[in-house]
Amino acid sequence: MQIAIRSIGNSKGVVIPKTMLAQAGLDGASVAAVAVEGGTIVLRKPATAVRVGWAQAAKAIAAGSDDALVMGEFGNASDEDLQW
């Protein structure tokens, strides 16, 4: 398939068919990661930031009082030798 490269101000642009965006998982996306790799322009879904949503999940767990220790409190064999 060939598509036209159009002038958009001082830049150039292309219109990507909806079916191609859907195949790439970008049909509902408002942004995409773009890179040039080996002379090819590549669009990808943006990488999800590390630990996204962890803070909200932790708050939900704490609000439900479901944040008890799984293994309970336990010490190491040599803890009684430590001086604090």
C-alpha positions as CSV (number, residue, x, y, z in Angstrom):
1,M,0.0,0.0,0.0
2,Q,1.2,3.5,-0.8
3,I,0.0,6.7,0.9
4,A,0.6,10.3,0.1
5,I,3.0,12.5,2.1
6,R,1.3,15.8,2.6
7,S,2.7,19.2,3.5
8,I,1.5,20.5,6.9
9,G,3.0,23.9,7.5
10,N,6.8,23.4,7.6
11,S,6.3,19.7,8.3
12,K,5.1,16.7,6.4
13,G,2.4,14.2,7.4
14,V,0.6,11.0,6.4
15,V,-2.9,9.7,7.1
16,I,-2.8,6.2,8.4
17,P,-5.8,4.1,7.7
18,K,-7.9,3.1,10.7
19,T,-7.5,-0.6,10.0
20,M,-3.7,-0.3,10.1
21,L,-3.9,1.6,13.4
22,A,-6.3,-1.1,14.8
23,Q,-3.8,-3.9,13.7
24,A,-1.1,-2.1,15.6
25,G,-3.3,-1.5,18.7
26,L,-3.2,2.2,18.2
27,D,-6.8,2.8,17.1
28,G,-7.9,4.3,20.4
29,A,-4.6,6.0,21.1
30,S,-4.0,9.8,21.2
31,V,-0.2,9.5,21.1
32,A,2.3,7.1,19.8
33,A,6.1,6.6,20.1
34,V,7.9,7.2,16.9
35,A,11.5,6.3,15.9
36,V,13.6,5.8,12.9
37,E,15.2,2.3,12.8
38,G,17.3,1.3,9.9
39,G,15.8,3.9,7.5
40,T,12.2,3.0,8.5
41,I,9.8,5.1,10.5
42,V,8.3,3.0,13.2
43,L,5.2,3.9,15.3
44,R,4.6,2.0,18.6
45,K,2.3,2.2,21.5
46,P,4.0,4.4,24.1
47,A,5.7,2.5,26.9
48,T,3.7,2.5,30.1
49,A,5.5,4.3,32.9
50,V,6.9,2.0,35.6
51,R,4.6,1.4,38.6
52,V,1.7,3.3,37.1
53,G,-1.4,2.9,39.3
54,W,0.6,1.4,42.2
55,A,-0.3,4.3,44.5
56,Q,-4.0,4.1,43.8
57,A,-3.9,0.3,44.3
58,A,-2.1,0.6,47.6
59,K,-4.7,3.2,48.8
60,A,-7.5,0.8,47.8
61,I,-6.0,-2.1,49.7
62,A,-5.4,0.0,52.8
63,A,-9.0,1.4,52.6
64,G,-10.3,-2.2,52.5
65,S,-8.2,-3.1,55.6
66,D,-6.6,-5.8,53.5
67,D,-3.0,-4.8,54.1
68,A,-2.0,-7.2,56.9
69,L,1.3,-9.0,56.7
70,V,1.0,-12.2,54.8
71,M,3.7,-14.1,56.8
72,G,3.3,-12.2,60.1
73,E,6.2,-10.8,62.1
74,F,9.2,-12.9,62.5
75,G,12.8,-12.3,63.5
76,N,16.1,-13.7,62.5
77,A,17.9,-16.3,64.6
78,S,20.7,-13.8,65.5
79,D,18.4,-10.8,66.3
80,E,18.7,-11.3,70.1
81,D,22.4,-10.7,69.9
82,L,22.0,-7.3,68.4
83,Q,22.4,-4.2,70.6
84,W,20.2,-1.2,69.8
